[in-house]
């Protein structure tokens, strides 16, 4: 990832900043500034959209334990009853 310079804030926008924006972990001021920069910089916008696609894919995953794991837990529970 390339670092992108903010014109107004004299700081570098990192991938972490973009992720914080995606997960709504930025202040109102940061969010406003990041949104402006994303609108003005095509490379930054492209990276933001790619990160958003990854976030959407990760959010849609469903995790569940393996059947053998559940069986092991139930067996352990049966063996340790008081």
N, C-alpha and C positions, 0 to 999 in steps of 0.2 A: 504494500500500500504506500502510495506517496503521501507525504504530509502536505496539507494545503494551508496556505497562509490566509488568515482573516484580514481583510483590509482595514476594518475598523478597530479590532481588538488587539492587533499586533501579537498574535499567538498562533500556534500551529494546531490545526484540526487533526486529531488522530482517529484511528479506527475505534478506539475506546470512546471518544466523544460521539461518534456516529452511533455506536451501540447504546450509549447512555440515552441518546435522543430517541432511538427506536423503542427502548424500554421505559421511556418517560421518566428518566432519572435525572433530568436537567432542570435547572431553575427556569423560571419564566423568561428571564433575560437571556440566559444561555440558549434556550430553545428558540427564541426569536432570532437571535444572531445566527445560529446554526441553520435555521430554515432559510434565512436570507442568503447565506453562503451557498447552500445546496442549490437554491434556485439560480444563482449567478454562475456557478462553476459546473460545467457539464461533466467533467471527470469526477468531481465530488458527488454529483447527483447520481452518476452511474454506479459508483461504489456504494452509496447509500441504498439504492434500489436493489443491488445484489445482496447486500446484508439483510435487507428486508425480506427478500425471497428465502434466504437461509433461515431467518427467524420464523417465517410462516411455516416452512417445512418442519422445523424442529417443534414448533407449537402443535402441529397436527399429529405428531407421533404419539402412539399409545403404548405405554409400557406395562407389561404384566409379567409376573413371575412364571417360570417354567413349572409345569405340572409336578415334576419330581421335587422341586423345591417346596411346593405346598404340601406334598405328601410327607416329606421329611419333617416339616414343622409340625404337622398333625401327629405324626408318629412320636416325635419328641414330647409333645404335649401329653399324649396318652401315657407315655412311660413315666412322666414326672408328676402325675396327679397325686395329690395328697390323700 
